[in-house]
Structure formats: structure tokens, C-alpha cells
Amino acid sequence: VLLVAAYAAYAAFGRGFEFFPSPEPTQAALKIRARGDLSVVERDALVRRVEERILDMPEFESVYSRTSVRFGSEDEEDLIGRIQLRYVDWKLRRPSAEILQEVRARTADIAGVIIETEEQDTGLTSGKPIQIELSSRRPELLPEAVATIRAHLDRMPGLIDITDTRPIPGIEWRLSVDRSQAA
């Protein structure tokens, strides 16, 4: 009876041991991207619009916004601003995933910007959970391969903030000026 009771207790209560639990993050960041040759004033106006949408959320202890033309080692040429969000104590707020989902919903209708959310890295991993790097001896095949993979990832449920290092599509203008006519 004792042997059977031990197995039954283990089956009911033995959930195992988690070696690397994922703690609730204390901060998060928003990366704000926009396409175009924007001045610092225009970039700052777009970042402020995003900031205004989230400032009244009670889960934030502090909000620090930064606008720049270039963010140092960042490899994204269209990054115009970053907003650092420091959360209040985890006992007094919703989980970070819910907060960032609301941030995405509040800022989804801002035209001309792409907003990515990222939580503070609290475990052993760094960066995004899925990272794919493509290379080829024939580089002309890469754009189509990236587009195919990106389209497949966009259709997969549960994946959010999917990015690639291609520039955001835009319009390229070429002007031909007849200097003698213009003079």
C-alpha cells in the first residue's frame, strides 16, 4: 500500500524541477522604426506620438525616450527612436506580456512607424527566440529566399515582432536637372 501510495503521490504532485525559470522582467523597450530621410525634429515628433499613447498606463514606474539619427552599433538603418519602460513592482501589475500586448494595440494605428517590443533578457538567452541567417554563393537568390521565409513566418500563429535586416520598402526618387535650363 505504501509503495502504491508513493507512486500515486508522485504522479499527482511531482511536477519536476525547473532549472532555469523565467522570472518576470523589470523593464522592456520599444524600438520605433520609420522609413525616409527624416529630420531629427520629425523623428522626435513620431517618437513623442508613441510616447503619448502609453504614458497614462499605470504599470510604468518610468518611461525614458530617446530619438537619434544613428544609434551607434544598431544595424537597423530605419531605427528612429527607443523608449525604455521600467515597470512597477511585479505584485502591483499585470504580466509583462499583457502590458506589451496593450502597448502594441494602443500604437497600432500610428501611420508611418513600425513598433517592436522587447522584454528585458532575464535568462541565459539573448536576442529573439528564432534567429535565421541566410548566405549563398549566388547572392541574387537571397532576396526571394528571404521573402519566402518571411511570408511563411508571418502566417505562423503566435509569432510577434518578426523582423529582417532588409530596409523597409520605399520610393526611390531620381531627378535629372538640366542645369542650363534651371539657370
N, C-alpha and C positions, 0 to 999 in steps of 0.2 A: 504494500500500500504506500509506504514511504517512497519507494522508487518511482511508482506511477505518479504520485503527488509532485515529486521533484520535476519530472518531465512536463507535467501539466502546468506547473508554476512557471517554468522556463518558457513554455510556448505562449503563455498569457502575458508575462511581464518582461521577458528577456528581449529587449529591443536592441541589444548590442551596444557598442561603444563607438562614438564618433570622434575620430582623432583630430580632425580639423573642422570644427563647427564654424559656420559663417555668422559672425556677430553683426548686429545692426550697425550700419555706418553712422558716423557722427557728422559727415558732410558729404556734399555732392557738388557737381559742377555742370554748368550748361555751356556748350560750345555753340556759338552763333556764327553761321556761315552765310555769306551773300556773294552773289556774282556781280562783277562790274568794277570799274575803276572809280570807287567811291572815295570822297574826301574823308578826312578824319571827322569832320562835323556830321556828314551823312552817316558814317558808321556809328558814331556816338548816338545819333537820333534813333537808329534802328535798335541798338542795344538798350537804350532807355525805354523804348516801347515794350520790349520783352520784360525788362525790369519792372515796369509799372503794372504789368499783368499779374505779377507774382508777389509783390511787396506786401499785400494785405493777408497773406497766408500765415496763420498763427504758428506753424511748425518751424519757422525760421528764427533763429536767435540773431543771426547777422547775414547780410547779403552784401557781397563785395563785387562790384562790376569793374571790368577793365576793357577798354577799347584801344585798339592799336592798328597800325598799318601792317606790321610784321611781328609775330610772336616768337622770335628767337629761333629755336630748333624745331618748331612745328613745321611739318612737311605739307600742310594744307594751305595752299595759296589763297583760298577764299575765306579763311577764318578772319572774322572782323571783331569778335569780342568773346570774352569769357565772363561768366558770372559764377562766383563761388558761393555756395549756400551752406551755412553752418546750422545744423538742426538743434532744437531744444532737446532736453533730456529724453531718451527713448521711452521713458514711462509716461511722458506727457503728450505724446504724439502718435500718429499713425505710423505704420511701417514705411520705410523709405520708398519701396516700390510703389505704394499707393500715392505717396506725395508726388513722385516724379511722373506718374501717370496723369495726375491732375495738372501738373505743370505743362505737360505735352498738350492736354486738352485746352488749357487756357491760352496757349500760344499758337495753336494750330492754324488759326485764321490770319496770322500776320503775313501779309504778302511780301515776297522777295527774300525771305530768310528761311534757312533750314536750322532747326534747333535740335541738338543732340544732348541727351542727358547721360551723365556717367556718375556712378557712385564711387565713393572712396574705396580704394583697394584695401581690404582688411585681411586678406588671407595670403596664401602662397602664390596665387596667380597674379598676373599683371596684364593690362590691356583688355581687349574684348575676348569673350569666350571662344569665338571662332575667328581664326586668322588664316587667310588663304593668300599665298603668294604665287604668282604665275611668272614663268620665264619660258623663253623659247629661242631656238636658233633662228626662227623666222618671226621677227617681231611684228610683221604686218598682220599676223594671225591673232595677236593678243587682244586688240580691241573687241573683236567679235566673241572671243572666248570669255572675256570679262563680262560682256553684255549678257551672254547666255547664262553664266553662273549667277550674275546679279539678278536676272529675271527669275531664276529658279529660287533663290533665297528670298526674294520679295514675296513669292507665293507661299512660302512656308509659314504656317501659323506659329505664333509665339516668338518670332524673331523681331527685335526692335532696333532702331538706330543702326541700320545697315549702311555702311559707308564703303567707298572705294577711293583710291587716290586719283581717279580721273577728275579733271576740272568739271565744274557744273557747266552744262551746255549753255552757250550764249551766242550772241550775234557778233560776228567779226566784221568791222567796217573797214573798207579801203577807199580812200579818197584820192582821186587824181586831180591835181590842181595845175591848170595852165598858168604859169607864173606871169607871163606877159599879159594875158587877158585879165588876171587878177590885179595887176599893177594899174 
